[in-house]
């Protein structure tokens, strides 16, 4: 079997796991914000947020990057405008991941200053980036 096919499968699985977390964590922030600081529900959300970030999202992001860079090199030689656009979108997604990670720390310290409306809007950011990435990979418009 072709080694790159195994790496591609690993990449897709990691992306699915990462995106699941990227779509769920801002929703948890909505519920956490609405629960209010110091409530039993807020304490439960802190545990859920930390575990989602540390056990699923961050490892999945790391595997996504490693497998993706391997494929970009071995399959495409880092060539193609679509690939450069995809990498840019993934860099932006990674930056958003960092924003969510910093927000987990703020929620853990009961220092969130954002509204639930803010988190509802932020919940759309990974969706938009995912659409861009998928179109670039499948359609390869440039």
C-alpha positions, 0 to 999 in steps of 0.5 A: 500500500502507498504510504501517502494514502495512510498519511492522507487517511490520518490527516482526514481523521485528524481534521475531523477531530480538530474541526469537531472541537473547533465547532463545539468549543465556542458553543460551550462558551455560549452556555458557560457565559449564560450560566454565569461565573461561580455556578455549578454549571460553570464549573462543569463547563470549565472541565469540559472546555479544558478536556476538549482543548487538551485531549482532542483539539490540540493533539488533532491540530498537531497531527493535522499539521504534521500529516498535512505538511508531509502531504504538501511536500510529498504529493505536491512539492509545496506547489500550487496556488490552491495549496498556498491558499489552503495553508494560509486558511489553516494558519488562520484556523490555527490562530483561531485555535490559539484564541480559543485556547486563551479563552479557555484560560480566561473562563477557567479564571472566571475572567471572561468579558465576552457576551454569549452573542460574541461566542455565537458569532465566533462559532461561525469562524471555523465553518467559514474557514472549513468551507474555504479549505474544502473548496481549495482542496477539492476544486483547486480553483488556482 
